[in-house]
């Protein structure tokens, strides 16, 4: 039996953020402490089928977020949680391929960041890196997250929620009377700016709404906030830690998919952000309280707006933030003195500690 902890690093997935997951996983796989952990790579293809990757991270177009793909050997598997030795099982001959001690989802978007894989890990009684079922599900759904934050006294951008087949015919004129004429339209359960549009007229609104509804059955329409885009990396279980504050300075009018992943020069990341001590501490306090209110565990990136009057409002959270070479979460912790490899070790340790705490509760 291996003395190392066997970490199932799960990546890919059915989400439109499939490629970004591969990109993030490449970086996490390269940085993880292989003297301490044995990595079991599990690739979920776009159809939702699970595969064991015995050859490691073998990629095509690995520097291009739009065309990157996994190109190594794939063995179709299912996950067996019905034995003391949790393992991947070959679909073809039912042979055991790899045992697992910890789930590490490097998945972005639905079918991975939304509580689904977290539920599988809970049923299997395995530690899982990141938030649990509730925190993942609430954090993934921008509509529900905003309602919880609003109820908890945290500032949010004014918004309305539209549902396909019910309120999707709401017009630009109706919405602009409530929210103003400069609007962001977002699928409720996606990240990485996928399906997001900025609009300021009826034609653009109608087109953006159709785009957003092609990704989700629920769409948010938000007022454009005139403020600085700042972010904070948060980690912990019962004891919560917040990094310093970073600022996103996109070259375009807002932080697009291309700014985040395609164009290395598409946005300037300022770490630390040029803030006063009071602004910095207020942002960290809001980030920590957001983490608590939304039942986060393990890790979350909290995205905020700093308004002209120094009010801090929440844009959204990301419970499995990007780990690409230009991603804010690892950069923020790096600036705080926590190296990439040590960050990964810390996140796995937090998962093990939270699992032990929950597992130790009295059962009915």
C-alpha positions as CSV (number, residue, x, y, z in Angstrom):
1,X,0.0,0.0,0.0
2,X,1.3,3.4,-0.9
3,X,2.4,5.6,2.0
4,X,1.3,8.7,0.0
5,X,-2.2,10.1,0.2
6,X,-4.0,9.2,-3.1
7,X,-5.6,12.3,-4.5
8,X,-8.2,12.0,-7.2
9,X,-7.8,15.1,-9.3
10,X,-11.0,15.4,-11.3
11,X,-11.1,17.8,-14.3
12,X,-12.9,18.5,-17.6
13,X,-16.6,18.1,-17.1
14,X,-19.8,18.9,-19.0
15,X,-19.7,22.6,-18.2
16,X,-18.9,25.2,-20.9
17,X,-15.9,25.9,-18.7
18,X,-14.5,22.5,-19.6
19,X,-11.3,23.9,-21.2
20,X,-10.5,26.2,-18.3
21,X,-10.8,23.2,-16.0
22,X,-8.1,21.4,-18.1
23,X,-5.9,24.5,-17.9
24,X,-6.3,24.8,-14.1
25,X,-5.7,21.1,-13.6
26,X,-2.5,21.3,-15.6
27,X,-1.1,23.8,-13.2
28,X,-2.3,22.1,-10.0
29,X,-1.0,18.7,-11.2
30,X,2.4,20.3,-12.0
31,X,2.6,22.0,-8.6
32,X,1.3,19.4,-6.2
33,X,3.8,17.9,-3.8
34,X,4.4,14.5,-5.4
35,X,6.6,13.4,-2.5
36,X,3.5,13.6,-0.3
37,X,0.7,12.9,-2.7
38,X,0.0,10.2,-5.4
39,X,-2.2,11.9,-8.0
40,X,-5.0,9.8,-9.6
41,X,-6.1,11.8,-12.7
42,X,-9.7,11.5,-13.6
43,X,-11.0,13.2,-16.8
44,X,-14.7,13.8,-17.3
45,X,-15.4,14.2,-21.0
46,X,-18.0,16.7,-22.4
47,X,-20.6,13.9,-22.3
48,X,-20.1,13.4,-18.6
49,X,-18.2,10.0,-19.0
50,X,-15.4,9.4,-16.4
51,X,-12.0,8.2,-17.5
52,X,-8.8,7.2,-15.7
53,X,-5.7,8.9,-17.2
54,X,-2.7,6.5,-16.6
55,X,-0.2,8.7,-18.6
56,X,-0.6,11.9,-16.6
57,X,-1.4,15.3,-18.1
58,X,-1.0,14.8,-21.8
59,X,-2.4,17.8,-23.6
60,X,-2.9,19.3,-27.0
61,X,-2.7,23.1,-27.5
62,X,-2.0,23.4,-23.8
63,X,-1.3,27.1,-23.9
64,X,-4.5,28.0,-25.8
65,X,-7.6,28.1,-23.5
66,X,-10.0,27.9,-26.5
67,X,-8.5,24.8,-28.0
68,X,-6.7,23.0,-25.2
69,X,-7.7,19.3,-24.9
70,X,-6.7,16.1,-23.1
71,X,-5.0,13.7,-25.6
72,X,-3.5,11.0,-23.4
73,X,-4.7,7.4,-23.0
74,X,-8.2,7.2,-21.4
75,X,-9.7,4.2,-19.6
76,X,-13.4,4.4,-19.1
77,X,-14.2,4.0,-15.4
78,X,-16.8,4.2,-12.7
79,X,-16.2,5.1,-9.1
80,X,-17.0,2.5,-6.5
81,X,-17.8,3.8,-3.0
82,X,-19.1,0.5,-1.8
83,X,-15.9,-0.9,-0.3
84,X,-13.5,0.2,2.4
85,X,-11.0,0.8,-0.4
86,X,-12.7,3.5,-2.5
87,X,-11.5,3.1,-6.1
88,X,-11.8,3.6,-9.8
89,X,-13.1,0.5,-11.6
90,X,-12.5,-0.4,-15.2
91,X,-15.8,-0.4,-17.1
92,X,-14.7,-3.1,-19.4
93,X,-13.5,-5.8,-17.1
94,X,-14.4,-4.5,-13.6
95,X,-10.7,-4.6,-12.4
96,X,-9.6,-2.1,-9.8
97,X,-7.4,0.6,-11.3
98,X,-6.7,3.1,-8.5
99,X,-7.7,3.6,-4.9
100,X,-8.6,7.1,-3.6
101,X,-8.2,8.9,-0.3
102,X,-9.2,12.4,-1.2
103,X,-11.3,14.0,-4.0
104,X,-9.8,17.2,-5.5
105,X,-12.3,18.6,-8.0
106,X,-10.5,21.0,-10.4
107,X,-13.9,21.7,-12.1
108,X,-15.4,25.0,-13.0
109,X,-19.1,25.7,-13.5
110,X,-22.1,23.3,-13.3
111,X,-21.7,19.5,-13.0
112,X,-18.7,20.0,-10.7
113,X,-18.7,23.3,-8.9
114,X,-22.4,23.2,-8.0
115,X,-22.5,20.5,-5.3
116,X,-22.8,17.5,-7.6
117,X,-19.3,16.0,-7.2
118,X,-19.3,17.2,-3.6
119,X,-22.4,15.1,-3.1
120,X,-20.6,12.1,-4.6
121,X,-17.7,12.6,-2.3
122,X,-20.0,12.8,0.7
123,X,-21.8,9.6,-0.2
124,X,-18.5,7.9,-0.5
125,X,-17.4,9.3,2.9
126,X,-14.3,10.9,1.3
127,X,-12.7,14.3,2.0
128,X,-13.3,16.7,-0.8
129,X,-11.3,19.9,-1.5
130,X,-13.4,23.0,-1.4
131,X,-16.9,23.8,-0.3
132,X,-19.4,21.1,0.6
133,X,-22.8,20.5,-1.1
134,X,-24.6,23.5,0.3
135,X,-21.8,26.1,-0.1
136,X,-21.1,24.9,-3.6
137,X,-24.7,24.9,-4.7
138,X,-25.5,28.4,-3.2
139,X,-22.2,29.8,-4.5
140,X,-22.9,28.5,-8.0
141,X,-26.4,30.1,-8.2
142,X,-25.9,33.8,-8.4
143,X,-29.6,34.4,-7.8
144,X,-29.7,32.5,-4.5
145,X,-26.3,33.8,-3.3
146,X,-27.5,37.4,-3.8
147,X,-30.7,36.8,-1.9
148,X,-28.8,35.2,1.1
149,X,-26.2,38.0,1.1
150,X,-29.0,40.7,0.9
151,X,-30.7,39.0,3.9
152,X,-27.4,39.0,5.8
153,X,-26.9,42.7,5.3
154,X,-24.2,42.5,2.6
155,X,-24.3,45.0,-0.3
156,X,-25.1,43.6,-3.7
157,X,-25.7,45.0,-7.2
158,X,-29.4,45.7,-7.9
159,X,-30.8,42.8,-10.0
160,X,-33.8,40.9,-11.3
161,X,-34.0,37.3,-12.1
162,X,-35.6,36.0,-15.3
163,X,-36.7,32.4,-15.9
164,X,-37.1,30.7,-19.2
165,X,-40.8,30.1,-20.0
166,X,-42.0,32.4,-17.3
167,X,-40.3,35.9,-17.4
168,X,-38.0,35.6,-20.4
169,X,-40.1,38.0,-22.4
170,X,-39.4,40.9,-20.1
171,X,-38.5,43.8,-22.3
172,X,-35.5,46.1,-22.1
173,X,-37.8,49.0,-21.4
174,X,-39.3,47.3,-18.4
175,X,-36.0,46.3,-17.0
176,X,-34.3,49.6,-17.6
177,X,-37.0,51.4,-15.6
178,X,-35.9,49.3,-12.6
179,X,-32.2,48.9,-13.1
180,X,-31.1,51.7,-15.4
181,X,-30.1,51.4,-19.1
182,X,-26.6,50.0,-18.6
183,X,-26.9,46.3,-17.7
184,X,-25.0,43.1,-17.3
185,X,-26.9,39.9,-18.4
186,X,-25.5,36.6,-16.9
187,X,-26.5,32.9,-16.8
188,X,-27.3,32.3,-13.2
189,X,-25.0,29.2,-12.8
190,X,-21.9,29.8,-14.9
191,X,-18.6,31.5,-14.3
192,X,-15.5,32.7,-16.3
193,X,-17.7,35.3,-17.9
194,X,-19.2,32.6,-20.2
195,X,-22.5,33.8,-21.7
196,X,-22.1,37.2,-20.0
197,X,-22.9,40.4,-21.9
198,X,-23.0,44.1,-21.3
199,X,-25.8,46.0,-23.0
200,X,-27.2,49.5,-23.2
201,X,-29.9,49.2,-25.8
202,X,-32.9,47.1,-26.8
203,X,-31.2,45.2,-29.7
204,X,-28.2,44.3,-27.6
205,X,-30.4,43.3,-24.7
206,X,-32.5,40.9,-26.8
207,X,-29.4,39.3,-28.3
208,X,-27.7,39.0,-24.9
209,X,-30.8,37.5,-23.3
210,X,-31.0,34.8,-26.0
211,X,-27.3,34.0,-25.5
212,X,-27.6,33.7,-21.7
213,X,-30.7,31.5,-22.0
214,X,-28.8,29.2,-24.3
215,X,-26.6,28.4,-21.3
216,X,-29.1,28.4,-18.4
217,X,-32.8,28.4,-17.7
218,X,-32.4,31.2,-15.2
219,X,-30.7,34.5,-16.0
220,X,-29.7,37.5,-13.9
221,X,-30.0,41.1,-15.2
222,X,-27.9,43.5,-13.1
223,X,-27.3,47.2,-12.9
224,X,-23.8,48.2,-14.0
225,X,-21.9,49.2,-10.9
226,X,-19.5,52.1,-11.3
227,X,-16.6,51.1,-9.0
228,X,-13.3,49.4,-8.9
229,X,-13.2,45.6,-9.3
230,X,-11.4,44.1,-6.3
231,X,-11.0,40.4,-5.3
232,X,-10.0,38.6,-2.1
233,X,-8.9,34.9,-1.7
234,X,-10.4,33.3,1.3
235,X,-9.7,29.9,2.9
236,X,-10.5,27.9,6.0
237,X,-13.2,25.9,7.7
238,X,-14.2,27.1,11.2
239,X,-11.1,29.4,11.2
240,X,-11.2,31.7,8.2
241,X,-8.3,33.5,6.6
242,X,-8.4,36.2,4.0
243,X,-5.5,37.3,1.7
244,X,-4.7,40.8,0.8
245,X,-6.8,42.5,-1.9
246,X,-6.1,42.5,-5.6
247,X,-7.6,44.7,-8.3
248,X,-8.6,43.8,-11.8
249,X,-7.8,46.5,-14.3
250,X,-9.2,45.2,-17.7
251,X,-8.2,47.0,-20.9
252,X,-11.8,46.7,-22.1
253,X,-14.9,48.1,-20.5
254,X,-15.4,44.9,-18.4
255,X,-13.6,41.7,-17.4
256,X,-14.3,39.3,-20.3
257,X,-13.4,35.7,-20.9
258,X,-10.6,36.8,-23.2
259,X,-9.2,39.2,-20.5
260,X,-9.2,36.3,-18.0
261,X,-7.7,33.5,-20.0
262,X,-6.8,34.2,-23.7
263,X,-4.9,37.5,-23.7
264,X,-2.1,37.7,-21.1
265,X,-2.2,41.4,-21.5
266,X,-5.9,41.8,-21.5
267,X,-6.1,42.9,-18.0
268,X,-3.7,44.2,-15.4
269,X,-3.8,42.5,-12.0
270,X,-2.6,44.8,-9.3
271,X,-1.5,42.9,-6.1
272,X,-1.8,44.5,-3.7
273,X,-4.5,46.9,-4.8
274,X,-3.8,50.6,-4.3
275,X,-6.1,51.0,-1.4
276,X,-6.1,52.8,2.0
277,X,-5.7,50.6,5.1
278,X,-9.4,51.3,5.9
279,X,-10.5,50.3,2.4
280,X,-8.4,47.1,2.5
281,X,-9.6,46.0,5.9
282,X,-13.3,46.7,5.1
283,X,-13.0,44.6,1.9
284,X,-11.4,41.7,3.8
285,X,-14.1,41.9,6.5
286,X,-16.9,41.8,3.8
287,X,-15.1,38.9,2.1
288,X,-14.9,36.9,5.3
289,X,-18.6,37.6,6.3
290,X,-19.6,36.6,2.7
291,X,-17.7,33.3,3.1
292,X,-19.5,32.6,6.4
293,X,-23.0,33.6,5.2
294,X,-22.8,31.4,2.1
295,X,-21.5,28.3,4.1
296,X,-18.2,28.2,2.3
297,X,-15.4,25.8,3.3
298,X,-11.9,25.1,2.1
299,X,-11.6,27.9,-0.4
300,X,-13.4,30.6,-2.3
301,X,-12.6,33.8,-4.2
302,X,-14.8,36.7,-3.4
303,X,-15.3,39.3,-6.1
304,X,-16.3,42.8,-5.0
305,X,-16.9,46.3,-6.2
306,X,-15.4,49.3,-4.3
307,X,-17.7,52.2,-4.9
308,X,-16.7,55.9,-4.9
309,X,-18.1,56.3,-1.4
310,X,-16.0,53.4,-0.2
311,X,-19.0,51.1,0.1
312,X,-18.0,47.5,-0.7
313,X,-20.6,45.3,-2.5
314,X,-20.4,41.8,-3.6
315,X,-20.3,40.9,-7.3
316,X,-20.1,37.1,-7.0
317,X,-18.1,34.3,-5.4
318,X,-16.2,31.4,-7.0
319,X,-16.0,28.3,-4.8
320,X,-13.5,26.6,-7.2
321,X,-11.7,29.5,-8.7
322,X,-9.3,29.3,-11.6
323,X,-5.8,28.1,-11.0
324,X,-4.3,29.1,-14.4
325,X,-1.0,31.0,-14.5
326,X,-2.8,34.3,-14.5
327,X,-5.5,33.4,-12.0
328,X,-6.0,35.8,-9.1
329,X,-6.6,33.2,-6.3
330,X,-3.1,31.6,-6.3
331,X,-1.5,35.0,-7.1
332,X,-3.1,36.6,-4.0
333,X,-1.9,33.8,-1.7
334,X,1.5,33.9,-3.3
335,X,1.7,37.6,-2.5
336,X,0.9,36.7,1.1
337,X,3.9,34.3,1.2
338,X,2.1,31.0,0.5
339,X,3.8,29.3,-2.4
340,X,1.7,27.5,-5.0
341,X,2.7,24.0,-3.8
342,X,2.1,24.9,-0.2
343,X,-1.3,26.3,-1.1
344,X,-2.4,23.0,-2.7
345,X,-1.2,21.1,0.4
346,X,-3.1,23.5,2.7
347,X,-6.3,23.0,0.7
348,X,-6.0,19.2,0.9
349,X,-5.3,19.4,4.6
350,X,-8.4,21.6,5.1
351,X,-10.5,19.0,3.3
352,X,-9.2,16.2,5.5
353,X,-9.8,18.3,8.6
354,X,-13.4,19.2,7.7
355,X,-14.2,15.6,6.8
356,X,-12.8,14.4,10.1
357,X,-14.9,17.0,11.9
358,X,-18.1,16.1,10.2
359,X,-17.4,12.4,10.4
360,X,-17.0,12.8,14.2
361,X,-20.5,14.2,14.7
362,X,-23.1,11.9,16.4
363,X,-25.3,10.1,13.9
364,X,-29.0,9.5,14.5
